[in-house]
Amino acid sequence: QFCADHGTKGEFQQQYGHLDMRRLDWHLRELPASEILAATVFGPFQSWTTSVTSRLRYFGQQGWSCIDVRPRVVEYWKEHRTWVRPPILINGQLVGSSTRFHLVEGHTRVGILTGLRNFGILDGESVHLIWVGTDASG
């Protein structure tokens, strides 16, 4: 997701081109939604995440189908109460943030989780898998 999906895009290179991929350690971790949702988001992507979050205001009328147009995604959320594929976060310090994490990939997924939490469908302490990249050199 990190390199293959976006690595050749100019905007992605501007955001993360300073990172030496050989010096990052990747770990699959379980974290509560509240910790995941505290992550920073690159400014230009914040409007997309907010837009996705707003879909959940229709949950009362449309149920799970309001979260996405892809049936597989909707069914997975409905059955498992989490995403199909864990999003990618990195240590916030790697991008000069004082927060613990920064969201790199998975803005739609995190927007859905935000809406589910904001509209009381999932608890902020619900647990979800994420990939976390940290600086291996210390």
MODELLER restraints for C-alpha pairs under 7 A, 6 or more apart:
rsr = mdl.restraints
at = mdl.atoms
rsr.add(forms.Gaussian(group=physical.xy_distance, feature=features.Distance(at['CA:1:A'], at['CA:105:A']), mean=6.99, stdev=0.5))
rsr.add(forms.Gaussian(group=physical.xy_distance, feature=features.Distance(at['CA:2:A'], at['CA:105:A']), mean=6.64, stdev=0.5))
rsr.add(forms.Gaussian(group=physical.xy_distance, feature=features.Distance(at['CA:6:A'], at['CA:12:A']), mean=6.39, stdev=0.5))
rsr.add(forms.Gaussian(group=physical.xy_distance, feature=features.Distance(at['CA:7:A'], at['CA:13:A']), mean=6.75, stdev=0.5))
rsr.add(forms.Gaussian(group=physical.xy_distance, feature=features.Distance(at['CA:23:A'], at['CA:135:A']), mean=5.84, stdev=0.5))
rsr.add(forms.Gaussian(group=physical.xy_distance, feature=features.Distance(at['CA:23:A'], at['CA:136:A']), mean=5.21, stdev=0.5))
rsr.add(forms.Gaussian(group=physical.xy_distance, feature=features.Distance(at['CA:23:A'], at['CA:137:A']), mean=6.42, stdev=0.5))
rsr.add(forms.Gaussian(group=physical.xy_distance, feature=features.Distance(at['CA:24:A'], at['CA:133:A']), mean=5.85, stdev=0.5))
rsr.add(forms.Gaussian(group=physical.xy_distance, feature=features.Distance(at['CA:24:A'], at['CA:134:A']), mean=5.36, stdev=0.5))
rsr.add(forms.Gaussian(group=physical.xy_distance, feature=features.Distance(at['CA:24:A'], at['CA:135:A']), mean=4.76, stdev=0.5))
rsr.add(forms.Gaussian(group=physical.xy_distance, feature=features.Distance(at['CA:24:A'], at['CA:136:A']), mean=5.20, stdev=0.5))
rsr.add(forms.Gaussian(group=physical.xy_distance, feature=features.Distance(at['CA:25:A'], at['CA:133:A']), mean=5.48, stdev=0.5))
rsr.add(forms.Gaussian(group=physical.xy_distance, feature=features.Distance(at['CA:25:A'], at['CA:134:A']), mean=5.30, stdev=0.5))
rsr.add(forms.Gaussian(group=physical.xy_distance, feature=features.Distance(at['CA:25:A'], at['CA:135:A']), mean=6.26, stdev=0.5))
rsr.add(forms.Gaussian(group=physical.xy_distance, feature=features.Distance(at['CA:25:A'], at['CA:136:A']), mean=5.39, stdev=0.5))
rsr.add(forms.Gaussian(group=physical.xy_distance, feature=features.Distance(at['CA:26:A'], at['CA:131:A']), mean=6.53, stdev=0.5))
rsr.add(forms.Gaussian(group=physical.xy_distance, feature=features.Distance(at['CA:26:A'], at['CA:132:A']), mean=5.57, stdev=0.5))
rsr.add(forms.Gaussian(group=physical.xy_distance, feature=features.Distance(at['CA:26:A'], at['CA:133:A']), mean=4.58, stdev=0.5))
rsr.add(forms.Gaussian(group=physical.xy_distance, feature=features.Distance(at['CA:26:A'], at['CA:134:A']), mean=6.62, stdev=0.5))
rsr.add(forms.Gaussian(group=physical.xy_distance, feature=features.Distance(at['CA:27:A'], at['CA:131:A']), mean=5.61, stdev=0.5))
rsr.add(forms.Gaussian(group=physical.xy_distance, feature=features.Distance(at['CA:27:A'], at['CA:132:A']), mean=5.32, stdev=0.5))
rsr.add(forms.Gaussian(group=physical.xy_distance, feature=features.Distance(at['CA:27:A'], at['CA:133:A']), mean=6.64, stdev=0.5))
rsr.add(forms.Gaussian(group=physical.xy_distance, feature=features.Distance(at['CA:28:A'], at['CA:129:A']), mean=6.63, stdev=0.5))
rsr.add(forms.Gaussian(group=physical.xy_distance, feature=features.Distance(at['CA:28:A'], at['CA:130:A']), mean=5.72, stdev=0.5))
rsr.add(forms.Gaussian(group=physical.xy_distance, feature=features.Distance(at['CA:28:A'], at['CA:131:A']), mean=4.57, stdev=0.5))
rsr.add(forms.Gaussian(group=physical.xy_distance, feature=features.Distance(at['CA:28:A'], at['CA:132:A']), mean=6.41, stdev=0.5))
rsr.add(forms.Gaussian(group=physical.xy_distance, feature=features.Distance(at['CA:29:A'], at['CA:129:A']), mean=5.46, stdev=0.5))
rsr.add(forms.Gaussian(group=physical.xy_distance, feature=features.Distance(at['CA:29:A'], at['CA:130:A']), mean=5.44, stdev=0.5))
rsr.add(forms.Gaussian(group=physical.xy_distance, feature=features.Distance(at['CA:29:A'], at['CA:131:A']), mean=6.27, stdev=0.5))
rsr.add(forms.Gaussian(group=physical.xy_distance, feature=features.Distance(at['CA:30:A'], at['CA:127:A']), mean=6.12, stdev=0.5))
rsr.add(forms.Gaussian(group=physical.xy_distance, feature=features.Distance(at['CA:30:A'], at['CA:128:A']), mean=5.31, stdev=0.5))
rsr.add(forms.Gaussian(group=physical.xy_distance, feature=features.Distance(at['CA:30:A'], at['CA:129:A']), mean=4.46, stdev=0.5))
rsr.add(forms.Gaussian(group=physical.xy_distance, feature=features.Distance(at['CA:30:A'], at['CA:130:A']), mean=6.35, stdev=0.5))
rsr.add(forms.Gaussian(group=physical.xy_distance, feature=features.Distance(at['CA:31:A'], at['CA:127:A']), mean=5.27, stdev=0.5))
rsr.add(forms.Gaussian(group=physical.xy_distance, feature=features.Distance(at['CA:31:A'], at['CA:128:A']), mean=5.56, stdev=0.5))
rsr.add(forms.Gaussian(group=physical.xy_distance, feature=features.Distance(at['CA:31:A'], at['CA:129:A']), mean=6.48, stdev=0.5))
rsr.add(forms.Gaussian(group=physical.xy_distance, feature=features.Distance(at['CA:32:A'], at['CA:124:A']), mean=6.66, stdev=0.5))
rsr.add(forms.Gaussian(group=physical.xy_distance, feature=features.Distance(at['CA:32:A'], at['CA:125:A']), mean=4.73, stdev=0.5))
rsr.add(forms.Gaussian(group=physical.xy_distance, feature=features.Distance(at['CA:32:A'], at['CA:126:A']), mean=5.27, stdev=0.5))
rsr.add(forms.Gaussian(group=physical.xy_distance, feature=features.Distance(at['CA:32:A'], at['CA:127:A']), mean=4.25, stdev=0.5))
rsr.add(forms.Gaussian(group=physical.xy_distance, feature=features.Distance(at['CA:32:A'], at['CA:128:A']), mean=6.23, stdev=0.5))
rsr.add(forms.Gaussian(group=physical.xy_distance, feature=features.Distance(at['CA:33:A'], at['CA:124:A']), mean=5.05, stdev=0.5))
rsr.add(forms.Gaussian(group=physical.xy_distance, feature=features.Distance(at['CA:33:A'], at['CA:125:A']), mean=5.60, stdev=0.5))
rsr.add(forms.Gaussian(group=physical.xy_distance, feature=features.Distance(at['CA:33:A'], at['CA:126:A']), mean=5.63, stdev=0.5))
rsr.add(forms.Gaussian(group=physical.xy_distance, feature=features.Distance(at['CA:33:A'], at['CA:127:A']), mean=5.99, stdev=0.5))
rsr.add(forms.Gaussian(group=physical.xy_distance, feature=features.Distance(at['CA:33:A'], at['CA:128:A']), mean=6.65, stdev=0.5))
rsr.add(forms.Gaussian(group=physical.xy_distance, feature=features.Distance(at['CA:34:A'], at['CA:124:A']), mean=4.91, stdev=0.5))
rsr.add(forms.Gaussian(group=physical.xy_distance, feature=features.Distance(at['CA:34:A'], at['CA:125:A']), mean=6.13, stdev=0.5))
rsr.add(forms.Gaussian(group=physical.xy_distance, feature=features.Distance(at['CA:37:A'], at['CA:114:A']), mean=6.72, stdev=0.5))
rsr.add(forms.Gaussian(group=physical.xy_distance, feature=features.Distance(at['CA:39:A'], at['CA:99:A']), mean=6.48, stdev=0.5))
rsr.add(forms.Gaussian(group=physical.xy_distance, feature=features.Distance(at['CA:39:A'], at['CA:100:A']), mean=6.82, stdev=0.5))
rsr.add(forms.Gaussian(group=physical.xy_distance, feature=features.Distance(at['CA:39:A'], at['CA:101:A']), mean=4.71, stdev=0.5))
rsr.add(forms.Gaussian(group=physical.xy_distance, feature=features.Distance(at['CA:39:A'], at['CA:102:A']), mean=4.84, stdev=0.5))
rsr.add(forms.Gaussian(group=physical.xy_distance, feature=features.Distance(at['CA:39:A'], at['CA:103:A']), mean=6.01, stdev=0.5))
rsr.add(forms.Gaussian(group=physical.xy_distance, feature=features.Distance(at['CA:40:A'], at['CA:99:A']), mean=6.88, stdev=0.5))
rsr.add(forms.Gaussian(group=physical.xy_distance, feature=features.Distance(at['CA:40:A'], at['CA:101:A']), mean=6.58, stdev=0.5))
rsr.add(forms.Gaussian(group=physical.xy_distance, feature=features.Distance(at['CA:40:A'], at['CA:102:A']), mean=4.65, stdev=0.5))
rsr.add(forms.Gaussian(group=physical.xy_distance, feature=features.Distance(at['CA:40:A'], at['CA:103:A']), mean=6.09, stdev=0.5))
rsr.add(forms.Gaussian(group=physical.xy_distance, feature=features.Distance(at['CA:41:A'], at['CA:102:A']), mean=6.09, stdev=0.5))
rsr.add(forms.Gaussian(group=physical.xy_distance, feature=features.Distance(at['CA:41:A'], at['CA:103:A']), mean=5.40, stdev=0.5))
rsr.add(forms.Gaussian(group=physical.xy_distance, feature=features.Distance(at['CA:49:A'], at['CA:107:A']), mean=5.53, stdev=0.5))
rsr.add(forms.Gaussian(group=physical.xy_distance, feature=features.Distance(at['CA:49:A'], at['CA:108:A']), mean=5.96, stdev=0.5))
rsr.add(forms.Gaussian(group=physical.xy_distance, feature=features.Distance(at['CA:49:A'], at['CA:111:A']), mean=4.63, stdev=0.5))
rsr.add(forms.Gaussian(group=physical.xy_distance, feature=features.Distance(at['CA:50:A'], at['CA:111:A']), mean=6.33, stdev=0.5))
rsr.add(forms.Gaussian(group=physical.xy_distance, feature=features.Distance(at['CA:52:A'], at['CA:108:A']), mean=6.18, stdev=0.5))
rsr.add(forms.Gaussian(group=physical.xy_distance, feature=features.Distance(at['CA:52:A'], at['CA:111:A']), mean=5.10, stdev=0.5))
rsr.add(forms.Gaussian(group=physical.xy_distance, feature=features.Distance(at['CA:52:A'], at['CA:112:A']), mean=6.07, stdev=0.5))
rsr.add(forms.Gaussian(group=physical.xy_distance, feature=features.Distance(at['CA:53:A'], at['CA:111:A']), mean=4.61, stdev=0.5))
rsr.add(forms.Gaussian(group=physical.xy_distance, feature=features.Distance(at['CA:53:A'], at['CA:112:A']), mean=5.38, stdev=0.5))
rsr.add(forms.Gaussian(group=physical.xy_distance, feature=features.Distance(at['CA:53:A'], at['CA:114:A']), mean=5.89, stdev=0.5))
rsr.add(forms.Gaussian(group=physical.xy_distance, feature=features.Distance(at['CA:53:A'], at['CA:115:A']), mean=4.36, stdev=0.5))
rsr.add(forms.Gaussian(group=physical.xy_distance, feature=features.Distance(at['CA:54:A'], at['CA:115:A']), mean=6.54, stdev=0.5))
rsr.add(forms.Gaussian(group=physical.xy_distance, feature=features.Distance(at['CA:55:A'], at['CA:66:A']), mean=6.01, stdev=0.5))
rsr.add(forms.Gaussian(group=physical.xy_distance, feature=features.Distance(at['CA:55:A'], at['CA:67:A']), mean=6.02, stdev=0.5))
rsr.add(forms.Gaussian(group=physical.xy_distance, feature=features.Distance(at['CA:56:A'], at['CA:66:A']), mean=6.32, stdev=0.5))
rsr.add(forms.Gaussian(group=physical.xy_distance, feature=features.Distance(at['CA:56:A'], at['CA:67:A']), mean=6.27, stdev=0.5))
rsr.add(forms.Gaussian(group=physical.xy_distance, feature=features.Distance(at['CA:56:A'], at['CA:115:A']), mean=5.28, stdev=0.5))
rsr.add(forms.Gaussian(group=physical.xy_distance, feature=features.Distance(at['CA:56:A'], at['CA:116:A']), mean=6.53, stdev=0.5))
rsr.add(forms.Gaussian(group=physical.xy_distance, feature=features.Distance(at['CA:56:A'], at['CA:119:A']), mean=6.98, stdev=0.5))
rsr.add(forms.Gaussian(group=physical.xy_distance, feature=features.Distance(at['CA:57:A'], at['CA:119:A']), mean=6.98, stdev=0.5))
rsr.add(forms.Gaussian(group=physical.xy_distance, feature=features.Distance(at['CA:58:A'], at['CA:66:A']), mean=6.26, stdev=0.5))
rsr.add(forms.Gaussian(group=physical.xy_distance, feature=features.Distance(at['CA:59:A'], at['CA:66:A']), mean=6.04, stdev=0.5))
rsr.add(forms.Gaussian(group=physical.xy_distance, feature=features.Distance(at['CA:64:A'], at['CA:74:A']), mean=6.09, stdev=0.5))
rsr.add(forms.Gaussian(group=physical.xy_distance, feature=features.Distance(at['CA:64:A'], at['CA:78:A']), mean=6.21, stdev=0.5))
rsr.add(forms.Gaussian(group=physical.xy_distance, feature=features.Distance(at['CA:65:A'], at['CA:74:A']), mean=5.90, stdev=0.5))
rsr.add(forms.Gaussian(group=physical.xy_distance, feature=features.Distance(at['CA:67:A'], at['CA:74:A']), mean=6.66, stdev=0.5))
rsr.add(forms.Gaussian(group=physical.xy_distance, feature=features.Distance(at['CA:67:A'], at['CA:112:A']), mean=6.40, stdev=0.5))
rsr.add(forms.Gaussian(group=physical.xy_distance, feature=features.Distance(at['CA:68:A'], at['CA:74:A']), mean=6.15, stdev=0.5))
rsr.add(forms.Gaussian(group=physical.xy_distance, feature=features.Distance(at['CA:73:A'], at['CA:84:A']), mean=6.64, stdev=0.5))
rsr.add(forms.Gaussian(group=physical.xy_distance, feature=features.Distance(at['CA:76:A'], at['CA:83:A']), mean=6.90, stdev=0.5))
rsr.add(forms.Gaussian(group=physical.xy_distance, feature=features.Distance(at['CA:76:A'], at['CA:84:A']), mean=6.31, stdev=0.5))
rsr.add(forms.Gaussian(group=physical.xy_distance, feature=features.Distance(at['CA:77:A'], at['CA:83:A']), mean=6.00, stdev=0.5))
rsr.add(forms.Gaussian(group=physical.xy_distance, feature=features.Distance(at['CA:82:A'], at['CA:128:A']), mean=6.30, stdev=0.5))
rsr.add(forms.Gaussian(group=physical.xy_distance, feature=features.Distance(at['CA:83:A'], at['CA:109:A']), mean=6.51, stdev=0.5))
rsr.add(forms.Gaussian(group=physical.xy_distance, feature=features.Distance(at['CA:86:A'], at['CA:129:A']), mean=5.48, stdev=0.5))
rsr.add(forms.Gaussian(group=physical.xy_distance, feature=features.Distance(at['CA:86:A'], at['CA:130:A']), mean=4.65, stdev=0.5))
rsr.add(forms.Gaussian(group=physical.xy_distance, feature=features.Distance(at['CA:86:A'], at['CA:131:A']), mean=6.28, stdev=0.5))
rsr.add(forms.Gaussian(group=physical.xy_distance, feature=features.Distance(at['CA:87:A'], at['CA:105:A']), mean=5.67, stdev=0.5))
rsr.add(forms.Gaussian(group=physical.xy_distance, feature=features.Distance(at['CA:87:A'], at['CA:106:A']), mean=4.56, stdev=0.5))
rsr.add(forms.Gaussian(group=physical.xy_distance, feature=features.Distance(at['CA:87:A'], at['CA:130:A']), mean=5.33, stdev=0.5))
rsr.add(forms.Gaussian(group=physical.xy_distance, feature=features.Distance(at['CA:87:A'], at['CA:131:A']), mean=6.15, stdev=0.5))
rsr.add(forms.Gaussian(group=physical.xy_distance, feature=features.Distance(at['CA:88:A'], at['CA:103:A']), mean=6.28, stdev=0.5))
rsr.add(forms.Gaussian(group=physical.xy_distance, feature=features.Distance(at['CA:88:A'], at['CA:104:A']), mean=5.54, stdev=0.5))
rsr.add(forms.Gaussian(group=physical.xy_distance, feature=features.Distance(at['CA:88:A'], at['CA:105:A']), mean=5.04, stdev=0.5))
rsr.add(forms.Gaussian(group=physical.xy_distance, feature=features.Distance(at['CA:88:A'], at['CA:106:A']), mean=6.46, stdev=0.5))
rsr.add(forms.Gaussian(group=physical.xy_distance, feature=features.Distance(at['CA:88:A'], at['CA:130:A']), mean=6.09, stdev=0.5))
rsr.add(forms.Gaussian(group=physical.xy_distance, feature=features.Distance(at['CA:88:A'], at['CA:131:A']), mean=4.75, stdev=0.5))
rsr.add(forms.Gaussian(group=physical.xy_distance, feature=features.Distance(at['CA:88:A'], at['CA:132:A']), mean=6.04, stdev=0.5))
rsr.add(forms.Gaussian(group=physical.xy_distance, feature=features.Distance(at['CA:89:A'], at['CA:101:A']), mean=6.06, stdev=0.5))
rsr.add(forms.Gaussian(group=physical.xy_distance, feature=features.Distance(at['CA:89:A'], at['CA:102:A']), mean=5.35, stdev=0.5))
rsr.add(forms.Gaussian(group=physical.xy_distance, feature=features.Distance(at['CA:89:A'], at['CA:103:A']), mean=4.45, stdev=0.5))
rsr.add(forms.Gaussian(group=physical.xy_distance, feature=features.Distance(at['CA:89:A'], at['CA:104:A']), mean=5.31, stdev=0.5))
rsr.add(forms.Gaussian(group=physical.xy_distance, feature=features.Distance(at['CA:89:A'], at['CA:131:A']), mean=6.03, stdev=0.5))
rsr.add(forms.Gaussian(group=physical.xy_distance, feature=features.Distance(at['CA:89:A'], at['CA:132:A']), mean=4.90, stdev=0.5))
rsr.add(forms.Gaussian(group=physical.xy_distance, feature=features.Distance(at['CA:89:A'], at['CA:133:A']), mean=6.34, stdev=0.5))
rsr.add(forms.Gaussian(group=physical.xy_distance, feature=features.Distance(at['CA:90:A'], at['CA:101:A']), mean=5.54, stdev=0.5))
rsr.add(forms.Gaussian(group=physical.xy_distance, feature=features.Distance(at['CA:90:A'], at['CA:102:A']), mean=5.32, stdev=0.5))
rsr.add(forms.Gaussian(group=physical.xy_distance, feature=features.Distance(at['CA:90:A'], at['CA:103:A']), mean=6.64, stdev=0.5))
rsr.add(forms.Gaussian(group=physical.xy_distance, feature=features.Distance(at['CA:90:A'], at['CA:104:A']), mean=6.91, stdev=0.5))
rsr.add(forms.Gaussian(group=physical.xy_distance, feature=features.Distance(at['CA:90:A'], at['CA:132:A']), mean=5.14, stdev=0.5))
rsr.add(forms.Gaussian(group=physical.xy_distance, feature=features.Distance(at['CA:90:A'], at['CA:133:A']), mean=4.39, stdev=0.5))
rsr.add(forms.Gaussian(group=physical.xy_distance, feature=features.Distance(at['CA:90:A'], at['CA:134:A']), mean=6.01, stdev=0.5))
rsr.add(forms.Gaussian(group=physical.xy_distance, feature=features.Distance(at['CA:91:A'], at['CA:100:A']), mean=5.88, stdev=0.5))
rsr.add(forms.Gaussian(group=physical.xy_distance, feature=features.Distance(at['CA:91:A'], at['CA:101:A']), mean=4.72, stdev=0.5))
rsr.add(forms.Gaussian(group=physical.xy_distance, feature=features.Distance(at['CA:91:A'], at['CA:102:A']), mean=6.22, stdev=0.5))
rsr.add(forms.Gaussian(group=physical.xy_distance, feature=features.Distance(at['CA:91:A'], at['CA:133:A']), mean=6.24, stdev=0.5))
rsr.add(forms.Gaussian(group=physical.xy_distance, feature=features.Distance(at['CA:91:A'], at['CA:134:A']), mean=5.43, stdev=0.5))
rsr.add(forms.Gaussian(group=physical.xy_distance, feature=features.Distance(at['CA:92:A'], at['CA:98:A']), mean=6.22, stdev=0.5))
rsr.add(forms.Gaussian(group=physical.xy_distance, feature=features.Distance(at['CA:92:A'], at['CA:99:A']), mean=5.32, stdev=0.5))
rsr.add(forms.Gaussian(group=physical.xy_distance, feature=features.Distance(at['CA:92:A'], at['CA:100:A']), mean=5.10, stdev=0.5))
rsr.add(forms.Gaussian(group=physical.xy_distance, feature=features.Distance(at['CA:92:A'], at['CA:101:A']), mean=4.37, stdev=0.5))
rsr.add(forms.Gaussian(group=physical.xy_distance, feature=features.Distance(at['CA:92:A'], at['CA:102:A']), mean=4.93, stdev=0.5))
rsr.add(forms.Gaussian(group=physical.xy_distance, feature=features.Distance(at['CA:116:A'], at['CA:122:A']), mean=5.32, stdev=0.5))
rsr.add(forms.Gaussian(group=physical.xy_distance, feature=features.Distance(at['CA:117:A'], at['CA:123:A']), mean=5.69, stdev=0.5))
rsr.add(forms.Gaussian(group=physical.xy_distance, feature=features.Distance(at['CA:117:A'], at['CA:124:A']), mean=5.84, stdev=0.5))
